[in-house]
Amino acid sequence: MTLPAESGNILTNDTSGTVIQVKQTIDTAASTITNSGSAAAFVDHGSLSVAITPTSTANKILLFATMTASGNTADRLAFYKFTGGNTASGVGASANTRTRCLQAVYFPSTAELMSVNMHYLDSPSTTSAVTYKVQVAPNFSNGNLAINYYFANDGDSPVLPRMASTITAIEVVA
């Protein structure tokens, strides 16, 4: 319950763990990311982007993302991470030239269909709008990463899936 105070401030009965707001973006477009070299360079994962404006600098933003992808090259990796806010800390430790990410997917064979799920609790420490994105770095030498469709056969015979990717941002009282 929210009540206005005589001072003009808003009084709430929000307690730690209370959800304040939820924002979500769904990407249904089939797209392809091409990597022309063996080095992993992060690019936006389709249009997976969501903006949220925290109501307090102390509050946290709980992020969830679900993606499906397939590759056209066997024995390769794809690295995933969030960007925006303070998500830079939500990646693996630095070690030589290894790619720092939140999640990684291994494609053991050509056109393997893989699902990726990520979650992260961010502390943006702001009341300004924050835009969060999912980024992917396909580590394919001259290969392609198919987003939201099955790379090997994107046809109707046999009937193959078209998937949706989502990103959700939930503001939680700290």
C-alpha positions as CSV (number, residue, x, y, z in Angstrom):
1,M,0.0,0.0,0.0
2,T,1.4,3.4,-0.9
3,L,0.2,6.6,0.8
4,P,1.3,10.2,0.3
5,A,2.8,11.9,3.3
6,E,2.1,15.4,4.3
7,S,5.6,16.4,3.3
8,G,4.9,15.3,-0.3
9,N,7.1,12.2,0.0
10,I,5.6,8.8,-0.7
11,L,5.3,6.4,2.2
12,T,5.3,2.7,1.5
13,N,5.2,-0.5,3.4
14,D,7.9,-2.1,1.1
15,T,10.1,-4.5,3.0
16,S,13.3,-6.2,1.9
17,G,12.6,-8.7,-0.9
18,T,9.5,-7.0,-2.2
19,V,9.1,-6.8,-5.9
20,I,8.6,-3.2,-7.1
21,Q,8.4,-3.6,-10.9
22,V,8.9,-6.1,-13.6
23,K,10.0,-5.3,-17.2
24,Q,10.4,-7.9,-20.0
25,T,11.4,-8.0,-23.7
26,I,10.7,-10.9,-26.0
27,D,12.7,-11.4,-29.2
28,T,11.0,-13.7,-31.7
29,A,13.1,-12.7,-34.8
30,A,15.2,-15.4,-36.4
31,S,18.7,-13.9,-37.0
32,T,22.3,-15.0,-37.6
33,I,25.5,-13.8,-36.0
34,T,28.6,-14.4,-38.2
35,N,32.1,-14.7,-36.7
36,S,34.8,-14.3,-39.3
37,G,37.6,-15.3,-37.0
38,S,38.4,-17.6,-34.1
39,A,38.6,-14.8,-31.5
40,A,35.4,-14.4,-29.5
41,A,34.0,-10.8,-29.8
42,F,30.8,-10.0,-27.9
43,V,27.8,-8.6,-29.9
44,D,24.2,-8.0,-29.0
45,H,22.1,-11.2,-28.9
46,G,19.4,-10.1,-31.3
47,S,17.2,-7.4,-29.7
48,L,17.4,-8.7,-26.1
49,S,17.4,-5.4,-24.3
50,V,15.3,-4.2,-21.4
51,A,15.2,-0.8,-19.7
52,I,14.2,-0.3,-16.1
53,T,14.4,2.8,-13.8
54,P,15.1,1.8,-10.2
55,T,13.0,3.6,-7.6
56,S,15.9,3.6,-5.0
57,T,19.7,3.5,-5.3
58,A,19.7,0.8,-2.7
59,N,17.4,-1.6,-4.6
60,K,18.6,-4.5,-6.7
61,I,17.7,-5.6,-10.2
62,L,17.2,-9.4,-10.7
63,L,17.9,-10.3,-14.3
64,F,16.8,-13.4,-16.1
65,A,17.4,-14.4,-19.7
66,T,16.5,-17.4,-21.8
67,M,17.9,-18.0,-25.3
68,T,18.1,-20.8,-27.8
69,A,20.7,-21.0,-30.5
70,S,22.3,-23.4,-33.0
71,G,25.6,-23.3,-34.8
72,N,26.8,-24.5,-38.2
73,T,30.2,-25.6,-36.9
74,A,31.0,-28.6,-34.6
75,D,33.2,-28.5,-31.6
76,R,32.7,-24.8,-30.9
77,L,31.7,-22.5,-28.0
78,A,29.4,-19.5,-27.5
79,F,29.9,-17.2,-24.6
80,Y,27.1,-15.2,-23.0
81,K,26.9,-12.3,-20.6
82,F,24.7,-9.3,-19.4
83,T,25.7,-5.7,-20.0
84,G,24.4,-2.6,-18.3
85,G,24.3,-1.5,-14.7
86,N,27.1,-3.2,-12.7
87,T,26.9,-6.5,-14.6
88,A,30.6,-6.3,-15.5
89,S,31.3,-8.1,-12.3
90,G,29.0,-11.0,-13.3
91,V,31.6,-12.9,-15.3
92,G,34.2,-15.5,-14.6
93,A,37.7,-14.7,-13.3
94,S,40.4,-13.4,-15.5
95,A,42.9,-16.1,-16.7
96,N,45.3,-15.4,-19.5
97,T,43.4,-15.0,-22.8
98,R,40.3,-16.9,-21.7
99,T,36.9,-15.2,-22.5
100,R,35.2,-14.0,-19.3
101,C,31.5,-14.7,-19.4
102,L,28.5,-15.6,-17.3
103,Q,27.5,-18.7,-19.3
104,A,29.0,-20.7,-22.1
105,V,27.5,-23.3,-24.4
106,Y,29.5,-26.0,-26.2
107,F,28.2,-27.3,-29.6
108,P,29.5,-30.8,-29.9
109,S,28.2,-31.3,-33.4
110,T,27.1,-29.3,-36.4
111,A,23.7,-27.5,-36.0
112,E,23.2,-28.7,-32.4
113,L,20.3,-26.8,-30.8
114,M,21.2,-25.5,-27.3
115,S,19.3,-23.5,-24.7
116,V,21.0,-20.9,-22.4
117,N,19.5,-19.6,-19.2
118,M,21.1,-16.9,-17.2
119,H,20.3,-15.0,-14.0
120,Y,22.2,-12.3,-12.1
121,L,21.4,-9.9,-9.2
122,D,22.7,-6.5,-10.1
123,S,23.3,-3.5,-7.8
124,P,23.0,-0.5,-10.2
125,S,23.1,2.1,-7.4
126,T,21.1,4.6,-9.4
127,T,17.6,6.0,-9.9
128,S,18.3,6.7,-13.6
129,A,17.1,4.4,-16.3
130,V,19.4,1.4,-16.8
131,T,19.4,-0.6,-20.1
132,Y,20.4,-4.3,-19.8
133,K,21.3,-6.4,-22.8
134,V,22.4,-10.0,-23.5
135,Q,25.5,-10.3,-25.5
136,V,27.0,-13.4,-27.1
137,A,30.5,-14.2,-28.5
138,P,30.4,-17.1,-30.8
139,N,33.8,-18.7,-30.9
140,F,33.4,-20.2,-34.4
141,S,36.1,-19.9,-37.0
142,N,34.2,-18.6,-40.1
143,G,31.0,-19.9,-38.6
144,N,27.5,-18.8,-37.8
145,L,25.3,-18.8,-34.7
146,A,21.5,-19.0,-35.4
147,I,19.3,-17.2,-33.0
148,N,15.7,-18.5,-32.4
149,Y,15.9,-21.1,-35.1
150,Y,17.5,-24.4,-36.0
151,F,20.4,-23.6,-38.4
152,A,20.6,-27.0,-40.2
153,N,17.1,-26.9,-41.5
154,D,14.8,-23.9,-41.1
155,G,12.0,-25.4,-43.0
156,D,8.5,-26.9,-42.7
157,S,9.4,-30.5,-43.5
158,P,10.1,-31.9,-41.1
159,V,8.4,-29.3,-38.9
160,L,11.1,-27.5,-36.9
161,P,10.8,-25.0,-34.1
162,R,11.0,-21.2,-34.1
163,M,11.9,-20.1,-30.6
164,A,11.6,-16.9,-28.6
165,S,14.3,-15.3,-26.4
166,T,13.5,-13.3,-23.3
167,I,15.1,-10.9,-20.9
168,T,13.4,-9.9,-17.7
169,A,14.4,-7.3,-15.2
170,I,12.8,-7.3,-11.7
171,E,13.4,-4.5,-9.2
172,V,13.6,-5.8,-5.7
173,V,13.7,-3.8,-2.4
174,A,17.1,-4.3,-0.7
